[in-house]
Amino acid sequence: MEINHDNIKVNISKAKEGNQAAFRFLLNNFWNDVYLFLLKRTNSENDAEDIAIQAFSKAFDKIETYDDNFVFKTWLITIAKNVHIDLKRKKDISITTDTSKEQEEKVYMVVDENPTPEDEIIREQNLAKLLRDLKQLKPKYQEVIQLRYFQELSYKEISNQINEPINNVKVKLLRSKKLLAEIIKKS
């Protein structure tokens, strides 16, 4: 699919309706912009990735508030900047945050029944090769893939196990599947 203003607008509308493929499209097309912005601010790949995951999680949770009169990329980067500032403030005063029950309940309503292209590629691989490829991912991505696909845990169970909000789990899974699919395609 060609990436242009109309495609982005269509996928934002679909995402507002809860379409997982639209969320994936937006994540894939704007990940590098948000990640590189945060990398410049943090000077740390790990911190930039973690903050980007949180920023996308927050953006996807609040997608219905996005106003089409503004540039989507600018909206995402503003959220990323605010997440980074919030984390710096919280780090300075040593306070942790939780996802509200209301936000978690909304996440349960989002259902992804269609296998993604990444899912199909992953399924086609034999287990030994898949495990070798999986080891090329960063440990945090290995963990969510193993919990979801090998231990077959739900998003909520993964959230409890790694002590992160469900939205973060979903974004980490999207990101880790994309990275794993890229590794598999190269090998």
N, C-alpha and C positions, 0 to 999 in steps of 0.2 A: 504494500500500500504506500503510495506516494505521500510524503509528509509535507503538508501545506496547511495554511490557516484553516481551510474548510475541514480537513481531516481532524485537526486538533479540536475544532469547535464541535464536530459531530461526536468525537470521543468524550469530550467533556460532558455533553448532554447525556450520553449513554452512561457515563460514570455516575452522574447525578441520579440515574435510575437504578444504580447498583450493579451494572454490567462489569463483571470481572475482567473480560477481555479489554474493555476500555481502560480500566485501571492499569492493566499491564502495558497497554499502548502508551499511556501517559508516563508511566514509570520508565519504560525503555527509552522514550524519546527525550525525557527531561532529566534523567539520572545524571548524566555527565555534566550538564550545566550547574545543577545544584551541588553535586559532589565537588567540582572544581572550584566553585565559589567558596565552599566551606573549607576546602584544602588550603586556599589562600589565607583564610581567617585563622585556621587552627595550626597550620604547618604540621599536621599529623594525619596520615592516611587513615588510621584506625578511628580517631576522633571524627574526622570528616565523614567516614562511612556511617558511624553510629548516629551522628547528628542528622545526616541525610535520611537515614531510615526513619528516625523520629519525625523529621520534617514531612516526609511523604505520608507517614502514618497520620499525622495531624491534618495534612492537606486533604487526604482521602476521607478522613472522618468528617471534615467540614466542607466537602466539595460543593454541597448545595448552597453555600454562602458565596461561592465565587460569582463575581459580576462580569458578564461578557464584555463590558465596556473597557475592561483592563486587559493587559497582556498576561496570559496564563503563566508564562515563564517568570515574569516579574512578581506575580502573586506567590508562586512557589518559592522564589528566592527570598522574598520578604518573610515568609513563614520560616524558612531555614535560618535566616538571620535572627529572627525573634527566638527561635528554639535555642540557638547558640547563646544568645544573650541570657535567656532564662537559665540555661545550664550553668553558665559562668556565675550568675548571681547565686544560684542554689549551691554551687560548689563553694563559693565564698562564705556562705552562711551555714553550710553543711546540713541542708534539708533535702529529703528525698520526696519524690512525687508518686502518686498512684493514678491509674486510670479510674475514672468514676464508674460506678455500677451502670449508670445510664449509657455511657459510651460503650461499655463491654456488651450490654444487651443489644445495641444497634449492630455490633459486629456479628453476632450470631445470626442476624437476619440475612446477611450476605452469603449467598450460596454460589459456589463455582462447580457446576456439574460438567462442564466441557473440559476435556484434557487439552492442555496447551501444547504447542509444538515442542516445547522443552520437555514436557511430560512424555510425549511420544518418543523422542530421541532417547531419553533416559530408560524407558521400558525396553527399547530395542537392544540395549547393551547387555552383555552377559555379566553376571554378578562380579566375577573376579576383576574384570576390566573396569567395571563401574566403581568398585572399591578403590582401585588404583587411582582412577580419575578423581574420585571424591577426596582423596588425600591431598590433592593439589589445591583444594580450597582452603581458605583461612579457617581455623578451628571453630569460630562462631557460626560459620556457614555449614561446616561439616555437621555440627551438632544439631541444627534445626532439620537438616535433610535426614539424618539418622533417626531423630525422634519422630518425624512425620512419616517417613516411608519404610523404615526398617522396624521401628517399634510401633508404628501405626497409632500414634497418639493424636488426639484431637488438638485443635488450636488452643483450647482452654487448658488442656493438660500440659502442652508445651509451655504455655504462658506461665503456669504454676511452677514447672520444673526449672525454667531458666530465669524466673522471677522478672518477667518483662510483660508489658501490656500486650494484649492480643493483637492490636493493630501493628505493633512492632514485629511480632511473630510473623504476621502475614506478609509484611514488606520484606523481612529477612528471607522468608521462603521464596518469594518472587525473585528477589535478587540472587539468592543462592542457586535456584533452578536455572536462571539465565546464565550465570557464570559457569555452572556445571555443563550446561548444553554447549557453551562455547568451547570448553576444554574437550568435550567428547567429539565435537566437529573437527577440531584440530588434529586429534589423534587417529 
